[in-house]
Amino acid sequence: MVRIASVNVNGVRAAFRNGMGEWLEAGGFDIVALQEVRALDEDLLPLVPGWHVLHDPATAKGRAGVAVLSREPSIEHRTDIGLKTFDTKGRWLEADFLLGETLLTVVSAYVHSGGEVGSEKQDAKFRFLDSMAKRLPQLRSHAEHAVVVGDFNVGHTPLDIKNWRGNQKNAGFLPEERSHLDRFFGTGMVTGVDGRRGRGHGWVDVGRAAHPDVDGPYTWWSQRGKAFDTDTGWRIDYHMASPALGAVARDYRIDRASAWDTRWSDHAPVIVDYDL
């Protein structure tokens, strides 16, 4: 059994000041993927003694950043998602692990938050999602057992956002964004929610497979108002598993804090056990 956790830490130094270290050591995790680390190696490494650390900081200091922590060392890692037109550092980190004779690839991904349609931020988000679509078949060819985890900054369906009706024209729930996930998780020829057709990649949304017909469970809550207290959230953090790995996923859970003032991030960790 391999226990994999993923969380957008919203700044790893602040997260550790507020209790992330205790969570990390108590969880029994084998691999932990982090997003929005917003730190340099010299900031991150002293916080996680005893862990093997792969870290890809963003070019801009204090922005983005992804990492993979593991109890056993990886055998190889990559940070190139294939985009050459703009900087994607701090957003995509692939790590290979050899577990007996099984090759497991874990990807920590941090998709752009986006912005208004037609803006530079939103265009970058679409290009990154396009690049994910091109990379997914390559990952399947590389490793039968693979999982892309992290903050996709997209709610897939109305079940994934509490106030979905009011967000249909906002980044995070645009039809063009959601259509990418239709194809990520679909099989055969898929007609996306935006009407575009394309071939599905057949990856497994482990969270939705575990909770097929319920609202949420959510992974992120706005800092505004009482969103956390009223569970007015978004499910934008995913475990997206290859079919072979999705078939052995169990005990999916979101480690939601017991109260607003006990959180160390505005995202909750997403944890899955995989029987390999």
C-alpha positions in Angstrom: 0.0 0.0 0.0 1.2 3.5 -1.0 -0.3 6.5 0.7 -0.2 9.6 -1.4 -1.2 13.0 -0.2 -1.5 16.2 -2.2 -2.1 19.8 -0.9 -1.8 23.4 -2.1 0.0 24.7 1.0 -0.5 28.4 0.1 3.1 29.2 1.1 5.0 26.4 2.8 6.7 28.6 5.4 3.4 30.0 6.7 1.9 26.5 6.6 4.6 25.2 8.9 4.2 28.1 11.3 0.5 27.1 11.6 0.9 23.4 12.1 1.6 21.6 8.8 4.7 19.9 10.3 2.6 18.0 12.8 0.2 17.0 10.1 3.0 15.8 7.9 4.6 13.6 10.5 1.4 12.1 11.8 -0.2 11.1 8.5 1.8 7.9 7.6 2.4 9.2 4.1 4.7 7.6 1.6 4.6 10.4 -0.9 3.4 14.0 -0.5 2.9 16.4 -3.4 2.9 20.1 -2.7 1.7 23.1 -4.7 2.1 26.8 -4.3 5.2 26.2 -2.2 6.4 29.8 -2.8 9.9 29.2 -1.4 13.5 28.4 -2.4 15.3 25.1 -1.6 17.0 26.8 1.4 13.6 27.6 2.8 11.9 24.2 2.1 14.6 21.7 3.0 15.1 22.6 6.7 11.3 22.2 7.2 11.2 18.5 6.1 14.1 16.6 7.6 14.0 12.9 6.9 12.2 13.3 3.6 13.6 13.0 0.1 12.7 16.3 -1.6 12.2 17.2 -5.3 11.4 20.8 -5.7 10.8 23.0 -8.8 10.4 26.6 -7.6 8.9 29.2 -9.9 11.1 31.7 -11.8 9.4 34.6 -10.0 10.4 34.5 -6.3 7.4 33.9 -4.0 5.1 32.5 -6.7 3.8 29.0 -7.5 6.3 26.2 -6.9 5.7 22.5 -6.8 7.4 19.7 -4.8 7.3 16.0 -4.1 8.3 14.6 -0.7 8.9 10.9 -0.4 10.2 8.4 2.2 12.1 6.5 -0.5 14.1 8.3 -3.1 12.8 8.6 -6.7 14.7 7.0 -9.5 14.1 9.9 -11.9 12.2 13.2 -12.2 11.2 15.7 -14.9 9.8 19.2 -15.0 9.2 19.7 -18.7 5.5 19.6 -19.7 6.4 20.5 -23.3 5.5 24.1 -23.4 8.2 26.3 -25.0 6.2 29.5 -25.5 6.2 30.7 -21.9 7.6 29.9 -18.5 6.0 26.9 -16.7 8.5 26.5 -13.9 7.0 25.7 -10.6 3.9 24.1 -12.1 4.7 20.5 -13.2 7.0 18.0 -11.5 7.0 14.3 -12.4 8.7 11.8 -10.1 9.3 8.1 -10.8 9.4 5.5 -8.0 10.3 1.9 -8.3 8.2 -0.2 -5.9 9.4 -3.7 -6.3 9.0 -4.3 -10.0 6.3 -1.7 -10.3 7.0 1.7 -11.8 4.9 4.5 -10.2 4.9 8.0 -11.6 3.5 10.8 -9.4 3.0 14.3 -10.8 2.5 17.4 -8.7 0.6 19.9 -10.8 -0.4 23.5 -10.2 -2.6 24.9 -13.0 -2.9 28.6 -13.4 -5.8 30.3 -11.6 -6.7 32.2 -14.8 -8.7 35.4 -15.1 -11.1 37.2 -17.4 -11.7 35.5 -20.7 -9.2 36.9 -23.2 -6.8 38.0 -20.6 -3.1 36.9 -20.6 -3.7 34.9 -17.4 -6.6 33.0 -18.9 -4.8 32.3 -22.1 -1.9 30.9 -20.1 -4.3 28.6 -18.3 -5.7 27.3 -21.5 -2.3 26.6 -23.0 -1.3 24.8 -19.8 -4.4 22.6 -19.9 -3.7 21.9 -23.6 -0.2 20.8 -22.7 -1.6 18.5 -20.0 -3.8 16.9 -22.6 -0.8 16.2 -24.8 1.3 14.9 -21.9 -1.3 12.5 -20.5 -0.9 9.8 -23.2 2.8 10.0 -23.0 2.6 9.4 -19.2 0.4 6.3 -19.8 3.1 5.0 -22.2 5.8 5.7 -19.7 4.2 4.1 -16.7 1.1 2.0 -16.4 0.6 3.2 -12.9 0.6 7.0 -12.8 -1.2 9.7 -11.0 -1.4 13.5 -11.6 -2.3 15.2 -8.3 -2.7 18.8 -7.4 -4.6 22.0 -7.8 -6.2 22.1 -11.2 -8.1 25.3 -10.5 -11.1 23.9 -12.3 -14.3 22.6 -10.9 -15.4 19.9 -13.3 -19.2 19.7 -12.8 -21.9 21.5 -10.8 -21.3 18.9 -8.0 -17.8 20.4 -7.6 -18.8 24.0 -6.7 -21.4 25.0 -4.1 -22.5 28.2 -6.0 -22.0 26.9 -9.5 -24.8 28.9 -11.1 -23.2 32.2 -10.3 -19.7 31.1 -11.5 -20.4 29.9 -15.0 -18.6 32.9 -16.5 -15.8 33.0 -14.0 -12.3 31.4 -14.2 -12.5 28.0 -12.5 -15.9 27.0 -13.9 -15.8 28.2 -17.5 -17.2 25.7 -20.0 -13.9 25.8 -22.0 -12.0 24.8 -18.8 -14.4 22.1 -17.8 -14.4 20.6 -21.3 -10.7 19.8 -20.8 -11.6 17.7 -17.8 -14.4 16.1 -19.7 -11.8 14.7 -22.0 -9.2 13.9 -19.3 -11.8 11.7 -17.6 -13.9 10.6 -20.6 -13.5 7.5 -22.8 -14.0 7.2 -26.5 -15.1 10.3 -28.4 -16.2 12.9 -25.9 -18.4 16.0 -26.4 -17.3 18.5 -23.8 -19.6 20.9 -22.0 -18.5 23.6 -24.4 -19.7 21.5 -27.4 -16.2 20.6 -28.6 -15.5 17.0 -29.5 -12.3 15.1 -28.8 -11.0 11.8 -27.8 -11.1 11.0 -24.1 -8.0 10.0 -22.2 -9.7 7.6 -19.8 -8.0 8.8 -16.6 -9.9 8.3 -13.3 -11.1 11.1 -11.1 -10.5 9.2 -7.9 -12.4 11.7 -5.8 -15.6 11.5 -8.0 -15.3 7.7 -8.3 -15.3 7.5 -4.5 -18.2 10.0 -4.2 -20.2 9.7 -7.4 -23.4 11.6 -6.7 -22.7 14.1 -3.8 -21.9 17.7 -3.7 -18.1 18.0 -3.2 -16.6 17.0 -1.0 -14.8 20.3 -1.3 -11.1 21.0 -1.1 -10.9 24.8 -1.2 -12.8 27.6 0.5 -12.6 31.3 -0.1 -11.1 33.4 2.7 -14.1 35.8 2.3 -17.1 35.7 4.6 -17.9 32.4 6.3 -17.2 30.1 3.3 -15.4 27.5 5.4 -18.0 27.5 8.2 -20.9 27.1 5.8 -18.9 24.6 3.5 -19.4 26.9 0.5 -16.4 25.4 -1.3 -14.9 24.2 -4.5 -13.5 20.8 -5.4 -10.5 21.9 -7.5 -7.8 19.6 -6.0 -7.5 16.2 -7.7 -6.0 12.7 -7.8 -6.2 11.9 -11.5 -5.1 8.3 -11.9 -4.3 6.1 -14.9 -6.9 3.3 -15.2 -4.5 0.7 -13.7 -3.8 2.8 -10.7 -7.4 4.0 -10.3 -8.5 0.4 -10.1 -6.5 -0.1 -6.9 -7.3 3.2 -5.2 -9.1 3.1 -1.9 -9.9 5.2 1.2 -10.0 8.5 -0.6 -10.4 11.3 1.9 -10.2 15.0 2.3 -8.4 16.1 5.5 -10.7 19.0 6.2 -9.7 21.0 9.3 -12.1 20.8 12.3 -12.5 24.6 12.5 -11.6 27.7 10.5 -8.9 28.8 12.9 -7.1 25.4 12.9 -6.3 25.5 9.2 -2.8 25.9 7.9 -3.9 26.4 4.3 -7.0 27.5 2.5 -6.9 24.1 0.7 -7.5 20.8 2.4 -5.1 17.8 1.8 -6.4 15.1 -0.5 -5.2 11.6 0.6 -5.6 8.3 -1.2 -4.2 4.8 -0.5 -3.2 2.7 -3.5 -2.8 -1.1 -3.3 0.2 -1.9 -5.5 
